[in-house]
């Protein structure tokens, strides 16, 4: 029987529904690592104005999770004190995310069962307004996951999450630090999770959504893209994020900036300038035009973006969202341009294509 799968973008809706049903069958999200499960859970907690606790029992011993016992000589028994990482707050909703449950030993899973189902550890009860959820890899991923205890599996709600590039693309539109990674991935949409776990040498970094986000942070750490291109260690840094294949490809991609040409002149003559045919070059022109956009030329930048996406220019299918990429990136990165007539008009015309709201 085929399992129903959801995407990370569906996580908030799942949590909303579980909250309405009393959190009686806590949701547990099963997915490959690096998909963004924790990020979506944290964003949901923020939306709910809740205190978010990311609790990773896999990094702890059984005694850490169960609590530290101190002898009470007067009562002739042990008194257990909870792990300090269970830092609940009074007066607000607490969201406790039990991460990587599948990596726990059966003994520690029993403690997690108390957390999930009874909202307590021993005699330490969580605040009344506590929402509990969990996440884990799957046995099929061969990442050291232990079989689930039948008693635990019967009392939680499993949701399988599939990798979804479109979801990650929209995330980058709203939260990415530079336009270069999104441009690269639109030219290489199969890059995230392009590996076979059986062939992994265990000494290389893997291309996941999370590791590509680290690549975005690396690019942002340079003063400009020219500094990144000039750094002889850039490829090593990139490889340490996403592995050798895509570390090399991304390095070669940003080096193409030297072939982009005079984008300022292209913006000035946006209606008539020559448009290149190479996909990577088009995306890099888009990135550069976003950086150059100001109140005096944003109308021309948007015109250029439209021409880069023109279906009559024999564009490959990866370019179908380039114009939205430019308009949405300017809206997010350069909020001082939001009230310009050109951007207001563009956002009204393309309202259905915008990936997120700009506050």
Secondary structure, DSSP 4 states (H G I P E B T S, - for coil): -PPPEE-GGGHHHHHHHHHHTTTSS-EEEE--TTSSHHHHHHHHHHHTT-EEEEEEGGGS-HHHHH-EEEEETTTTEEEEE--TT----TTS-EEEEEE-GGGS-HHHHHHHHIIIIISEETTEEPPSSEEEEEEE--GGG-SSPPPPPHHHHTTSEEEEE---HHHHHHHHHHH-S-SHHHHHHHH-TT-TT-S-GGG--SSS----HHHHHHHHHHHHTSSSHHHHHH-TTHHHHHHHHH-HHHHHHHHHHHHGGGGS--HHHHHHTTTTS-----HHHHHHHHHHHHHH--TTTHHHHHHHHHHHT-GGG---GGGGGHHHHHHHHHHHH-GGGTTSHHHHHHHHHTGGG--S---
